[in-house]
Every structure is written in structure tokens, then in C-alpha cells.
Amino acid sequence: MKAIFVTGGKQYYVAEGDVIYVEKLNADAGSEVEFNEVLFVDGKAGTPYVKGAKVVCTVEKHGKQKKIVVFKYRPKKKYRNTQGHRQPYTKLVVKKIQAK
């Protein structure tokens, strides 16, 4: 069974047992999280969401991605600014996909 659901402003296409990285969620490691905003389940598309469908995931861990360097400058103006950024994420394991 496969599904498309929405979290953090992004859409994820998953099957049971998949491991995905999403925007950071407020949930403890080891807890279960349910996503009710399911767009597509086994050939059924919602308008906009499929009624009664949900994706249940387990939170495996929280972390930060690798650092990216943000470098800004203005030519001929002696302006240079270097900044680093590490985006936080949550690692999820998809346990089950339910559809009515």
C-alpha cells in the first residue's frame, strides 16, 4: 500500500516500512505520529484529502542536516557576509497506512 501525505509544506510518497526525513516535528523519539492530510491512497485521490485515511509513523530520532554556507556580497562595496545554516529534521519510519 502506498500513499502521498503532506507535512511541513511538502508532499511525501511512501510505502509501509519506508524511512523518511521530514521537517522537525514536536514529538519525542520513540513516539507515534499520525498524518491525516493524505492526498492519495492506493489509486484513490482525494479532493483535496482522502476521508478517513491516515499514515502512522514512528519517530526514530531528531537531528540537523549538514551545514551549508550562505555567502552574500556586494561588488565594489566592501560588503561580505558569511553565515552557516543547519536545517533541523525528524527521521520517521512508516508503520502503517490506513484507508477506509
N, C-alpha and C positions, 0 to 999 in steps of 0.2 A: 504494500500500500504506500502510495506517495502523496505528498501534499505540498501546497505552497501557502506559507503564512507570513504575516507582517509583524515585525518588531523593530524598534529603533529607527523607523522610517525606511527600512529596507525589506525586501522580499526574499525568502529563503525557500528553495526547493529541496525537500528532504524525504527520506525513507526511514523506516524503523531501523535503529542501530547506528544511524549516522552521527558523526561528531562535527559540530559547527561552532564557529566563533561569532558572537553577536556583540552589539553594543552593551556596555556594562549594565547589569540588572541589579536591583536591590533585593537580593536573595542570598542566603547563606550557602556555602559549599555543602553539597550532600542533600539539599532540599529539592523538592519537585516544583516545577513551574508549568502552568497551563497557558497556552495561547489560544484564544477564542477567535481571533481575527484570521480565519482560514479562507483563502481565496479559491482554492481548488483542491478537491479530494477525489482520487480515483475516477477521473473523467467527468466529475460534476463540478461545474463552475458556479460560483455564487454571484449574487447581484447586490452589493459588492461582496458579501461574505456568505459562506455556506452555513445554513442554520443547523445548530446542534453539533457542528464539527469542532474538534479541538485537537491540538497537538500537545502531548505531555512529555516534558523533558526533565532531566536531572542535571543540576548544576554540578559540574565537576570541579572547576576552580575559577578564580579571578586572576587577572594579570594585566600586564602592559605590553604593547607591541614594541618592535624595535624603534629606536629613535630616528626621527627624520630631522634634517637640518633645514630651517627656514631662513633664507638669506635675502635681505632686502637692501637695495642700494639705489642711489640717485646719481646718474653720471654727472661728473664735473661739479658736484656739490659737496663733496667730502662727507656724504652720509652713508654709513654702513651699519647694518644691524643684523646680528646673528642670533638665532633663537632655536632651541630644540623642542621637540614635541613627542610625547609617547602617548598613544591612544589607549585608554583602558578597554578591556574586553572581558567577556564571560564565556567560558567554554562549556557547551551543553552537549549532552548525549540524548538523542531522541529515543524515548522508551516506547511510546505507542501513539498511533494516530486513530482517532475515533471519528466515525461519521454515522449519522442516522439515516 
